[in-house]
Amino acid sequence: MLAIAGGKGGSGKTTTTLGLAQAFDGDVLAVDADRDMPNLHAMAGVERPADDIPPVQSHPNDPSVSVAPAPRGVDDDAFERWLESLASDDRLALVDCPAGAGPDAAAPLRAADAVLVVTPLCTPALRDAAKTAAMARALGTPVVGGVVSRARVAPDAVGDVLDAPLLGTIPDGTSPVLTNPTVKAAYRRLADDIRGEGLL
């Protein structure tokens, strides 16, 4: 299980979760772990039923991707059990984490095998992304690297701030962003780099 994390809302975590899910070869499970502001299901084009634990659904445009919408009204223990059950799934699971460094953000970081930190190129977001990377390490989950969203190039210093390799950049794209060929190619390169470096 790879956690897609970042310090701030709007940093590109959800887009990166789905972009990578479509870029990896094989069956992939995209998981929404943001109980307060879930939006992965909406971006993926699937329903979020009223069930406490909504069923996993097929992505309407990509049969290799399944989507697990965020649970509703479950306590922290049930939420962690849900994450652990998805982590044990045979498919590669990519988890869209909540922003920040609170308990809700800690649960998916604990359940994951590794963390990819997503950040735009602005000082407050980079500072918060560094805090997220530090929290992941404190929980014992390695940070495989960082990716800069909405940028074509990024300084190597971003890796220094995150204390992790800078794995790539994702350019800004017109909506719907995940249909943009340049954006799709960037996620494919990122997926290839993650696989090629043996980071998962």
N, C-alpha and C positions, 0 to 999 in steps of 0.2 A: 504494500500500500504506500503510495506516494502522496504526501500532504502538499497541497498548493496553498501557501500561506503568504501573508503580507501584513504590514502594520496598520494600514488604513483601508477603509471602505473605498471602493472605486479605483483600487490599484491595478485591477485586471485579473484578479484571482479566478473569477467565474469564467471569463473568456478564455483564460489559459487552461483551466480544467477541461473545458469542452474542446478547445483547439487541440490540446495534446491528445485527448481521448480519440479524436478523429484522425490524428496523425500517427499514432502507434499502430503497428500491425497486430492483427489478432483481436480477440474479444476484450473489450475494456469496459469497466464499470465506473461511471462518473457519479460521485456521491456528494450530496449537499449536506454539509455538517453545520450550516449556519441556521440555527433554530429561530433567531430573532429577525433576521432579514434574508429569508431564503429567496433566491431568484434563479438558481440553476435550472429548475424545472421549466420556468417561463422561457429562459433563453434557449433551452433545448426543445421547447415546443411540446412538452408533455404535461399532463394534469398533476395536480397535487391533491389527491383525494383527502377526505376528512378523517381517514383512519389515523390512529395514533402513529402507527408505522406504515406509511404508504407503500404499496407494492412497487417493486422494481419494474420499470417499463422500458420498452425498446425506443431508441431514438427514432423519430419519424423519417429522418433522411439518411440514416446510417445504421444498417442492421448489425454492424459489429460493435456498436456502442449501446450500453444499457444505462439507464438513469435511475438513481435512487433519490427521490425527493426527501427533503428534511422531515424528520418526525414532528408531530404536533403534541404538545402537552405531556411529554414523557419526562420523568424525573432524571436526574443526572446518572443514576446507576443504570437505568434502562437505556439511556442514550449511549453510555459507554459499552454496554453489552451489544447494542445494535452495531456500533462501529467495529467491535471485535468480530462479530459474525461476518461483516462485509470484508474485513481484513483477511479472514480465512477462506474467502471465496477463491476459486481457481483462477478467475480473471484478474488481470492487473486492475487495481482500484486506484482512482485518482480522487482525492478528497478536497473539495472546495471548503476551506476553513473560514471561520469567522475572523473578522478583523480584530486587532488589538492583542493584548497580552493577559486577558482575564481567564477565568476557569473554563468558559465555553471554548476558547481558543486552545486551551491546553489539552482537552480531551482528544481531539483528532490528532494532535501532535504526538501524544502518548501512544495512540493506536497504530500510527504509521511506522513503516520501516525506514523512511527517509523523508526529507522535506526539501521542496523547491520554493525559494522565496521570490515573490514577484513585487516589483516596485516601479513606479514612474521615476523620472529623473528630476525630483525636486527635494530640497533639503529635508523638510519635515517628514516626507514619506520615506526617504532613505534612512533617516534616524529611527523611525518606527520599525522599518524592515529589519534593521540591525538588532533592535530589541526582540523582535520575533525570532530571529535566528539564534540569539542568545538563549531565549526561553526554550527553544527546541533542544539545544545542546544540554541545557540544565535538566531537561526531562529524559535525556539519554538518547535522543533521536538525531542522527547525523543530518547535516545540511549538505545536500549534494551540490548546491550552487544557487546562483541567482539569475533572474531574467529581468530585463528592463522592458516595461510595456510602453507603448506609444512612442517609440523612438527607433530610428534606423541605425544609429551608432550610440555607443556609450563608452565613457572613459574606463580604463582598467581599474581606476580607483574605486569603482563601485564594488568590485570584488574585495578590495581591502576593507571597505566599510562593513561589508557583510561577513568578512572573514571566511569567504567561500569563493570558489571560482565563478566568474561571470560566464554563463553558458550561452548567452545570446540576447538578442533584442527582438522585439515584435513591433513592426511599424504600425502606425495609426492607419485605420482603414475606414471607409465609408460604411454605413449600416446597410445591411447586416454584415458585420465585420468578418464573421467566420466564412463568408462566401467569397471574400476578396482573395484573388489568387496569390498576391504578395504575402498576405497574412498567413494563408494556408501553407505556403512554401516555408515561411519562417518557423511555423510550428512543426513542420516536417523535419526541418534541420535540427530543431531543438530536441525532438523525439529521437532522431538518429544519434545525436551527440550523447543523450542520456543513456541510450542502449549501448552505443559503441564504446563508451567509457566504462561500461559495466556498473553504472551507478544504481541500477535496479536489479 
